[in-house]
Amino acid sequence: MGAPTRHSVVRFATFEVDLVAGEVRKSGMRQKLAGQPFEVLRLLLERPQEIITRDELRQRVWPKDTFVDYDLGLRRAVTRLREVLGDSAGRPRFIETIPRRGYRFIAPLTTNGDASAIAESPAESVPTEARQSRRGLRIGIALGLGVVTVLLLVLLRFVPDRFRWRRVNTSGVPEIRSLAVLPLQNLSADPLQEYFSDGMTDALITDLAQVGDLKVISRTSSMRYKQTKKSLPEIARELDVDGIVEGTVQRAGDRVRVTAQLLHGPSDKHLWANSYERDVRDMFALERDLTLEIAQKIQAQLKTPNQARLAQTRPVNAKALDAYLQGNYYLNRFTEEDTRKAQEYLQQAIDADPTFAAAYAGMARAHYGLFQGSSEEAVIARRAAERALELDPTLSDAFVTLGKIKLDSWDWPGMEEEYRKAIEINPNNDSAHEDLGEFLDAMGRLDEGLKECQIAEQLDPNHDHLSGALYDRREFDRSNEVLLIMLRNDPDNVVLHHTLYLGYEAKGMYKEAVQHLERTWMLAGFPEVALSLHQAFATSGYRGAMREYAKQLEHVHATKQIFLPVNLAGVYTILGDKNRAFYWLEEAYQHGRGSGIPLWMMKSYVALEPLRSDPRFKDLFRRTGLPP
């Protein structure tokens, strides 16, 4: 157990905390941290390396007569504290969560500017900037060895952040266990070549994601930093990564030139750079060389099957490659119109090269994305995914698509098998982890499901992968909190608004629920539905709004605009019309998933709870194979 600190100023990494004044500084700059989050930090720093229980924190931070939701307040305080420190619950550097018990401060401390203490502490406890500064070293030599330690530490506080870490200790490469590939910049004269640079970025992420135990951030989170003005340390902190790859792509006719560099994100330290120029037909060989060089630089090894795949790269038909990249570009835009464009381009790629495995995998995703109960779309998706794996059994995304297809036929064992194969091939496949998590939740294996969704969140931190798992566990406050955080960065996300509607509905917060339901339909392009909900709630309350909602949902279904059977079942259950609710649940079972709430979620969907004792509900569980 660590002894309680008796010092007024405590330092760790680049932070300095004045426990008396109640201030936190990072590299000399004051940070905004006060109130309950600071009090939590104070108690953790007073007893470093010890577990501070939740009860101790409650007693210290919240007075005895304060009436609050302690759990929620404590979570918010710790979340805010981690934001300021740039820390992560999943991979903590400073504050470790001890499940069901409390928290512990785990970083080494130095106190009150005691130079000897800093000099004798482990290297990890010394601010990275101090250890790495050549400028500080030159000044120290000039002033003489007798005063170097004290003077160097004082002067380094005034050295700008951007000059510190990178000017150092050239004898070693910082350890990199996690990586993000920022969108490669298009330097081609034609701005319409953006799809090509995006495609190169996707391919590089895919290959690096299959390197040893390296954590690689998904493309959906990385692409948010396209043309960003944020500094590399900011990006590294937001994505919780050690390494960042950035570069450029320039295409001229049949020649393509790629430059790339590897940097240590938290310090902006340059580690490696290289340029490659090849014929466009040799793009996969170019990607292979780039991936292997980066892996070598961070001293990581490719997993065996993927190393074999990279070693067997072959020239690709230029026309097929171009069509494939354009198809992938539209596929990642996620609208129905863009998905149909993607299908056209991917078919062109397959026509030009019938052995192009990645094009088949993309085609499977495109057709499954448009599957709304259409057996034809499902059959095409399945055949394309199977053909992709015949040509290349290391395509993780093709296994994910097969897993989704098996979900629609209630093949639960087959679905789990496909998702686990996808993860075995590519442990960084966030979609596979999230889909596996949803499967485990449907099976009632909630702890396992939450773990998979947490992994997906770490791999794709700019998107929500957690709220559904928390909702399934009836942790509605935490689920809503996650959604509100995500909405700050993506305020027009239809899915986030609809999920938040479900969360507020589950808590009986009907005003907030209707507000987010209105926003959902407005963003989805149905302003008339949003307006009718608003008016009905204003005049007739929540039940009136639900009656109007049922009417509107029936209309969009009858006009074949959207198929939302489980949503309708939930609304009719709220209105007390069980027969109509079961009619729509049967529609969902007979005609496929449609859009909206999936049928496998009927066990956790709060609105359907009044149906659970009905024999028809139990029969539906039996037919779907879901555990009761």
C-alpha positions in Angstrom: 0.0 0.0 0.0 1.3 3.5 -0.9 1.7 6.0 1.9 -0.6 9.0 1.7 1.1 12.0 0.0 1.9 14.9 2.3 2.8 17.3 -0.5 0.8 20.2 -1.9 2.1 19.7 -5.5 2.1 16.3 -7.2 3.5 15.6 -10.7 3.0 12.7 -13.0 3.8 12.5 -16.7 3.3 16.0 -18.1 0.8 16.9 -15.4 1.2 19.0 -12.2 -1.6 19.0 -9.6 -1.7 21.6 -6.8 -3.8 19.9 -4.2 -4.2 23.1 -2.1 -5.0 25.5 -4.9 -7.2 22.9 -6.6 -5.5 23.4 -10.0 -4.3 21.0 -12.7 -1.7 22.0 -15.3 -0.4 20.2 -18.3 3.0 21.2 -19.5 2.5 24.5 -17.6 -1.0 25.2 -19.1 -3.9 25.2 -16.7 -6.6 22.6 -17.4 -10.4 23.0 -16.7 -11.0 20.6 -13.9 -12.9 21.5 -10.7 -15.6 20.4 -8.4 -16.3 16.7 -8.0 -13.9 15.5 -10.7 -11.0 17.3 -9.0 -12.0 15.9 -5.6 -11.9 12.4 -7.0 -8.4 13.1 -8.4 -7.3 14.6 -5.0 -8.3 11.4 -3.1 -6.7 9.2 -5.7 -3.4 11.1 -5.5 -3.4 11.1 -1.7 -3.3 7.3 -1.8 -1.5 6.3 -5.1 -1.4 2.6 -6.0 -4.2 1.9 -3.5 -7.8 0.9 -4.4 -10.1 3.8 -3.4 -13.5 2.2 -3.0 -16.7 3.7 -4.4 -18.0 4.2 -0.9 -14.9 6.1 0.1 -15.3 8.4 -2.9 -19.0 8.9 -2.2 -18.3 9.9 1.5 -15.5 12.2 0.5 -17.0 13.9 -2.6 -20.7 14.0 -1.8 -21.8 15.2 1.7 -24.0 12.9 3.7 -27.2 14.9 3.2 -26.8 15.3 -0.6 -29.5 13.6 -2.6 -28.0 12.5 -5.9 -27.6 9.4 -8.1 -24.2 8.5 -6.7 -23.3 5.9 -9.3 -24.1 8.3 -12.2 -22.4 11.2 -10.6 -19.3 9.2 -9.9 -19.1 7.8 -13.5 -19.5 11.3 -14.8 -16.8 12.7 -12.5 -14.3 9.9 -13.5 -15.2 10.3 -17.2 -14.5 14.1 -17.0 -11.3 13.4 -15.2 -10.1 10.9 -17.8 -11.0 13.4 -20.6 -8.7 16.1 -19.0 -5.9 13.6 -18.5 -6.3 12.0 -21.9 -6.7 8.6 -20.2 -8.7 5.6 -21.3 -10.7 3.2 -19.2 -9.8 0.3 -21.6 -6.1 1.0 -21.5 -5.4 3.2 -18.5 -2.2 5.1 -17.9 -3.3 6.9 -14.8 -6.7 5.8 -13.4 -7.5 2.1 -13.3 -11.1 0.9 -12.8 -11.4 -2.0 -10.3 -14.7 -3.7 -11.3 -17.4 -3.4 -8.7 -14.9 -2.0 -6.1 -13.5 1.4 -7.1 -10.5 3.1 -8.7 -6.8 3.2 -8.4 -4.2 5.8 -9.5 -1.4 3.7 -11.1 1.1 6.2 -12.6 4.4 7.0 -10.7 4.3 10.3 -8.9 6.9 13.0 -8.1 6.3 15.7 -5.5 7.0 19.4 -4.9 9.6 19.7 -7.6 12.0 17.4 -5.8 14.7 17.0 -8.4 16.4 14.1 -6.7 13.2 12.2 -6.6 12.6 12.6 -10.3 16.1 11.6 -11.1 15.9 8.4 -9.1 12.4 7.4 -10.3 11.8 4.9 -13.1 12.1 6.3 -16.6 8.3 6.1 -17.1 7.7 8.7 -14.4 9.8 11.4 -16.0 7.9 13.6 -18.4 8.4 12.3 -21.9 9.3 15.8 -23.0 12.1 16.1 -20.4 13.7 12.8 -21.4 13.6 13.5 -25.1 14.8 17.1 -25.4 18.0 17.6 -27.3 17.6 21.3 -26.8 17.6 20.8 -23.0 20.7 18.5 -23.3 22.7 21.2 -25.1 21.8 23.8 -22.5 22.7 21.4 -19.7 26.1 20.7 -21.2 26.8 24.4 -21.6 26.0 25.2 -18.0 28.0 22.4 -16.5 27.3 19.1 -15.0 27.1 20.5 -11.5 23.7 22.2 -12.0 22.3 20.3 -15.0 19.6 18.3 -13.2 17.8 21.2 -11.5 18.2 23.8 -14.2 17.2 21.4 -17.0 14.0 20.5 -15.3 13.1 24.2 -14.7 13.9 25.2 -18.3 12.0 22.4 -19.9 8.7 23.7 -18.6 9.1 26.7 -21.0 10.0 24.7 -24.1 7.0 24.5 -26.5 5.4 21.1 -26.6 6.0 20.6 -30.3 9.8 20.8 -29.9 10.2 18.4 -27.0 9.6 14.7 -27.6 10.8 14.7 -31.2 14.3 16.0 -30.4 15.5 13.1 -28.5 16.9 9.9 -27.5 17.5 8.6 -31.0 18.7 5.3 -29.7 15.3 3.7 -29.6 11.9 3.6 -31.2 8.9 4.2 -28.9 6.8 1.1 -28.3 3.8 1.1 -30.5 0.9 -1.2 -29.7 -1.9 0.7 -31.3 -2.1 2.5 -34.7 -4.4 4.8 -36.7 -4.0 5.4 -40.5 -5.1 8.9 -41.3 -6.8 9.4 -44.7 -4.1 9.5 -47.4 -4.1 12.9 -49.1 -5.0 13.0 -52.8 -2.3 14.9 -54.7 -3.6 14.0 -58.1 -4.4 16.8 -60.4 -8.0 15.4 -60.7 -10.1 15.9 -57.5 -12.4 13.2 -58.8 -9.6 10.7 -57.9 -10.6 11.0 -54.2 -12.0 7.5 -54.4 -8.6 6.2 -55.3 -6.8 7.8 -52.3 -9.6 6.6 -50.0 -9.3 3.1 -51.4 -5.6 3.1 -50.8 -6.3 4.2 -47.2 -8.8 1.4 -46.7 -6.5 -1.2 -48.1 -3.6 -0.1 -45.9 -5.9 -0.2 -42.8 -7.1 -3.7 -43.8 -3.6 -5.1 -44.1 -2.2 -3.4 -41.0 -5.2 -4.7 -39.0 -3.9 -8.2 -39.5 -0.5 -7.5 -38.0 0.2 -9.5 -34.8 -1.3 -8.0 -31.6 -1.4 -4.5 -33.0 -4.6 -2.6 -32.4 -5.6 -0.7 -35.5 -8.4 1.9 -35.5 -11.2 1.2 -38.0 -11.6 3.2 -41.2 -14.9 4.8 -40.0 -13.2 6.5 -37.1 -10.0 7.3 -39.0 -11.8 8.9 -41.9 -13.2 11.5 -39.6 -9.8 13.2 -39.6 -9.8 13.9 -43.3 -8.4 17.4 -43.8 -8.5 17.9 -40.1 -6.7 20.8 -38.4 -6.1 18.9 -35.2 -2.6 18.1 -34.1 -1.3 14.6 -34.0 -1.1 14.5 -30.2 -4.8 15.5 -30.2 -5.8 12.8 -32.6 -3.7 10.2 -30.8 -5.4 11.1 -27.5 -8.9 11.0 -29.1 -8.3 7.6 -30.7 -6.1 6.3 -27.8 -3.2 5.2 -30.1 0.5 5.2 -29.9 1.3 5.3 -33.6 -0.1 7.3 -36.6 0.5 6.7 -40.3 -0.1 9.5 -42.7 0.8 10.2 -46.3 -0.2 11.1 -49.8 -1.3 9.4 -53.0 -0.6 10.7 -56.5 -1.9 9.0 -59.6 -1.0 10.0 -63.1 -2.3 7.7 -65.8 -1.2 4.1 -65.0 1.4 5.2 -62.5 0.7 5.7 -58.8 3.1 7.2 -56.2 2.5 6.8 -52.4 4.5 8.4 -49.7 3.9 7.4 -46.1 5.4 8.2 -42.7 5.0 6.6 -39.3 4.9 8.9 -36.2 4.7 8.4 -32.5 1.3 10.2 -32.0 1.5 11.5 -28.4 4.8 13.2 -29.1 4.6 13.9 -32.9 8.0 12.1 -33.2 8.9 11.0 -36.7 9.9 7.4 -36.8 10.0 6.3 -40.4 9.1 7.5 -44.0 9.3 6.1 -47.5 8.0 6.6 -51.0 6.8 4.0 -53.5 6.0 4.3 -57.2 4.5 1.5 -59.2 2.2 0.7 -62.1 -1.4 0.8 -60.9 -1.7 -2.9 -61.7 0.9 -3.6 -58.9 -1.0 -1.7 -56.3 -1.5 -4.7 -54.0 2.3 -5.4 -54.1 2.8 -1.7 -53.2 0.5 -2.2 -50.2 2.3 -5.3 -49.2 5.7 -3.6 -49.2 4.3 -0.7 -47.3 2.6 -2.9 -44.7 5.7 -5.1 -44.2 8.0 -2.0 -43.7 5.7 -0.5 -41.1 5.3 -3.8 -39.3 9.1 -4.2 -39.3 9.6 -0.7 -38.0 7.3 -1.4 -35.0 8.7 -4.9 -34.7 5.5 -6.7 -35.2 4.8 -9.9 -37.2 1.9 -10.6 -39.6 -0.4 -13.5 -38.7 0.5 -16.5 -40.7 -2.4 -16.8 -43.1 -2.3 -13.1 -44.0 1.4 -13.2 -44.4 0.9 -15.9 -47.0 -1.8 -13.8 -48.7 0.5 -10.8 -48.9 3.3 -12.9 -50.3 1.1 -14.1 -53.1 0.0 -10.7 -54.3 -0.5 -10.7 -58.1 -1.0 -8.0 -60.7 -4.6 -6.8 -60.9 -6.6 -5.7 -64.0 -6.4 -1.9 -64.0 -10.1 -1.6 -65.1 -11.2 -4.0 -62.4 -9.3 -2.2 -59.8 -10.7 1.2 -60.7 -14.2 -0.1 -60.7 -13.7 -1.9 -57.4 -12.3 1.3 -55.7 -15.2 3.4 -56.9 -17.6 0.7 -55.7 -16.0 0.7 -52.3 -16.1 4.5 -52.2 -19.9 4.5 -52.7 -20.5 1.5 -50.5 -19.0 3.4 -47.5 -21.5 6.3 -48.0 -24.3 4.0 -46.7 -27.3 5.6 -48.5 -29.6 3.4 -50.6 -28.7 5.4 -53.8 -25.0 5.1 -53.2 -25.3 1.4 -52.4 -26.9 0.8 -55.7 -24.1 2.7 -57.4 -21.7 0.5 -55.5 -23.4 -2.6 -56.9 -22.9 -1.4 -60.4 -19.2 -0.6 -60.0 -18.5 -3.8 -58.2 -20.2 -5.8 -60.9 -18.0 -4.0 -63.5 -15.0 -5.1 -61.4 -16.1 -8.7 -61.4 -16.9 -8.6 -65.1 -13.3 -7.3 -65.8 -11.7 -9.8 -63.5 -13.9 -12.8 -62.4 -11.2 -13.8 -59.9 -11.2 -10.5 -57.9 -12.0 -11.8 -54.4 -12.4 -8.4 -52.8 -14.9 -7.3 -55.4 -17.1 -10.3 -54.5 -16.8 -9.4 -50.8 -17.9 -5.9 -51.5 -20.8 -7.1 -53.7 -22.0 -9.3 -50.8 -22.0 -6.3 -48.5 -23.8 -4.1 -51.0 -26.6 -6.7 -51.6 -27.0 -7.5 -48.0 -27.3 -3.7 -47.3 -30.3 -3.5 -49.5 -31.9 -6.7 -48.3 -35.4 -5.8 -46.9 -37.0 -9.1 -46.8 -36.1 -9.8 -50.5 -34.9 -13.3 -50.9 -33.3 -12.4 -54.2 -31.0 -9.9 -52.5 -30.1 -12.3 -49.8 -29.3 -15.1 -52.2 -27.0 -12.8 -54.2 -25.3 -11.6 -51.0 -24.7 -15.2 -49.8 -23.3 -16.4 -53.2 -21.0 -13.4 -53.5 -19.6 -13.9 -50.0 -19.1 -17.6 -50.5 -17.3 -16.9 -53.9 -15.1 -14.3 -52.2 -14.0 -16.9 -49.6 -13.4 -19.5 -52.3 -10.9 -17.1 -53.9 -9.5 -15.8 -50.7 -10.3 -17.5 -47.4 -8.6 -14.6 -45.4 -11.3 -12.0 -46.2 -12.7 -11.2 -42.7 -15.5 -9.0 -44.0 -16.9 -11.8 -46.1 -17.3 -14.0 -43.0 -19.1 -11.1 -41.3 -21.6 -10.8 -44.1 -22.2 -14.6 -44.0 -22.8 -14.3 -40.3 -25.4 -11.6 -40.9 -27.2 -13.7 -43.5 -27.4 -16.6 -41.1 -28.9 -14.4 -38.5 -31.8 -13.8 -40.9 -32.4 -17.6 -41.1 -32.1 -18.0 -37.3 -29.0 -20.1 -37.7 -27.5 -19.1 -34.4 -24.6 -21.6 -34.2 -23.6 -20.8 -37.8 -23.7 -17.1 -37.1 -21.4 -17.4 -34.1 -19.0 -19.6 -36.1 -18.8 -17.0 -39.0 -18.2 -14.1 -36.6 -15.5 -15.9 -34.7 -13.8 -16.9 -38.0 -13.8 -13.2 -39.0 -12.2 -12.2 -35.7 -9.6 -15.0 -35.8 -8.5 -13.7 -39.2 -8.7 -10.0 -38.3 -8.9 -9.3 -34.5 -9.3 -5.6 -35.4 -12.6 -6.1 -37.3 -14.9 -3.8 -35.2 -18.0 -4.9 -37.1 -17.3 -8.6 -36.3 -16.8 -7.8 -32.6 -20.0 -5.8 -32.4 -22.1 -8.3 -34.3 -20.7 -11.1 -32.1 -21.6 -9.0 -29.1 -25.2 -8.6 -30.4 -25.4 -12.4 -30.9 -24.2 -13.0 -27.4 -26.8 -10.6 -26.0 -29.5 -12.3 -27.9 -28.4 -15.6 -26.4 -28.5 -14.1 -22.9 -24.7 -14.1 -22.5 -24.7 -10.4 -21.6 -21.3 -10.1 -20.0 -19.6 -11.7 -23.0 -21.7 -9.5 -25.3 -20.7 -6.3 -23.5 -17.0 -7.3 -23.7 -17.2 -7.7 -27.4 -18.9 -4.4 -27.8 -16.3 -2.7 -25.7 -13.6 -4.1 -28.0 -15.5 -2.7 -31.0 -15.7 0.7 -29.2 -11.9 0.7 -28.7 -11.4 -0.1 -32.4 -13.9 2.5 -33.6 -14.1 5.1 -30.9 -15.9 7.7 -33.0 -19.0 5.6 -33.3 -21.4 4.0 -30.9 -21.0 0.3 -30.3 -21.9 0.3 -26.6 -25.4 1.8 -26.1 -27.2 -1.3 -27.4 -25.3 -3.7 -25.0 -26.0 -1.3 -22.1 -29.7 -1.1 -23.0 -29.9 -4.9 -23.1 -28.5 -4.9 -19.5 -31.1 -2.4 -18.5 -28.4 0.2 -17.8 -30.4 2.9 -19.4 -28.7 5.9 -17.9 -25.3 4.7 -19.1 -26.7 3.9 -22.5 -28.2 7.3 -22.9 -25.0 9.0 -21.6 -23.0 7.2 -24.4 -25.5 8.3 -27.0 -25.5 11.9 -25.9 -21.7 12.0 -26.1 -21.8 10.5 -29.6 -24.4 13.1 -30.7 -22.1 16.0 -29.8 -19.8 14.9 -32.7 -22.6 13.6 -35.0 -25.8 15.6 -34.2 -27.6 14.4 -37.4 -27.1 10.7 -36.9 -30.5 9.0 -37.4 -29.6 5.8 -35.6 -28.3 7.7 -32.5 -31.5 9.7 -32.2 -33.7 6.6 -32.5 -31.7 4.7 -30.0 -31.9 7.6 -27.6 -35.7 7.6 -28.1 -35.8 4.0 -27.0 -33.6 4.8 -24.0 -35.8 7.7 -22.8 -38.9 5.7 -23.5 -37.6 2.9 -21.2 -37.1 5.4 -18.4 -40.5 6.9 -18.8 -39.0 10.2 -20.0 -41.7 10.7 -22.7 -41.1 14.3 -23.5 -37.4 13.6 -24.3 -38.3 10.4 -26.1 -40.8 12.1 -28.5 -38.3 14.9 -29.2 -35.7 12.4 -30.4 -38.3 10.4 -32.3 -39.3 13.6 -34.1 -35.7 14.3 -34.9 -35.3 10.7 -36.2 -38.0 11.1 -38.8 -37.0 14.6 -39.8 -33.5 13.4 -40.5 -34.8 10.3 -42.3 -36.6 12.6 -44.8 -40.2 12.3 -43.4 -41.0 15.7 -42.0 -44.7 15.0 -42.1 -44.3 12.1 -39.6 -42.2 14.4 -37.3 -44.8 17.1 -37.4 -47.7 14.8 -36.7 -45.9 13.3 -33.7 -45.2 16.8 -32.4 -48.8 17.9 -32.7 -50.2 14.7 -31.2 -47.9 14.9 -28.2 -48.8 18.5 -27.6 -52.5 17.9 -27.6 -52.9 14.3 -26.4 -49.7 13.4 -24.5 -47.6 10.3 -25.0 -50.4 7.8 -25.7 -51.8 10.2 -28.2 -48.4 10.5 -29.9 -48.1 6.7 -30.0 -51.6 6.4 -31.6 -50.5 8.8 -34.3 -47.1 7.0 -34.6 -48.9 3.7 -35.2 -51.0 5.3 -37.9 -47.9 6.9 -39.6 -45.9 3.6 -39.5 -48.8 1.7 -41.0 -48.9 4.3 -43.8 -45.1 4.1 -44.7 -45.4 0.3 -44.7 -48.5 0.3 -46.9 -46.8 2.7 -49.4 -43.7 0.4 -49.4 -41.4 3.1 -48.2 -40.0 1.4 -45.0 -40.7 -1.9 -43.3 -40.7 -1.5 -39.5 -42.6 -4.5 -38.1 -41.0 -4.7 -34.6 -41.3 -1.0 -34.1 -45.0 -1.3 -34.8 -45.3 -4.2 -32.4 -43.8 -2.1 -29.7 -46.1 0.8 -30.3 -49.2 -1.4 -30.3 -48.0 -3.0 -27.1 -47.8 0.4 -25.5 -51.4 1.1 -26.7 -52.6 -2.2 -25.2 -53.4 -3.8 -28.5 -51.7 -7.2 -28.1 -53.3 -8.8 -31.2 -52.0 -6.1 -33.5 -48.6 -6.3 -31.8 -48.4 -10.1 -32.5 -49.6 -9.5 -36.1 -46.5 -7.3 -36.7 -44.1 -9.7 -34.8 -45.3 -12.4 -37.1 -44.7 -10.2 -40.1 -41.2 -9.7 -39.0 -40.7 -13.5 -38.6 -42.2 -14.3 -42.0 -40.8 -11.6 -44.2 -37.3 -10.8 -42.9 -35.6 -8.2 -40.8 -36.7 -5.0 -42.6 -35.4 -1.9 -41.0 -35.6 -0.5 -37.5 -35.6 -2.7 -34.4 -34.5 -6.4 -35.2 -36.7 -9.3 -34.1 -33.9 -10.9 -32.2 -34.1 -7.9 -29.8 -37.7 -8.7 -28.8 -36.3 -10.2 -25.5 -34.6 -6.9 -24.5 -37.0 -4.4 -26.1 -38.7 -2.8 -23.0 -41.9 -1.9 -24.8 -42.6 -5.6 -25.5 -42.3 -6.8 -21.9 -46.1 -6.9 -21.4 -46.2 -9.7 -24.1 -43.7 -12.0 -22.3 -46.4 -14.1 -20.5 -48.5 -14.6 -23.6 -48.2 -18.1 -25.1 -47.8 -16.5 -28.6 -44.6 -14.8 -27.4 -43.1 -18.1 -26.1 -44.0 -19.8 -29.4 -42.2 -17.1 -31.3 -39.1 -17.6 -29.2 -39.3 -21.3 -29.9 -39.5 -20.8 -33.6 -36.6 -18.3 -33.8 -34.4 -20.5 -31.5 -33.9 -17.7 -29.0 -33.5 -18.7 -25.4 -36.6 -17.7 -23.3 
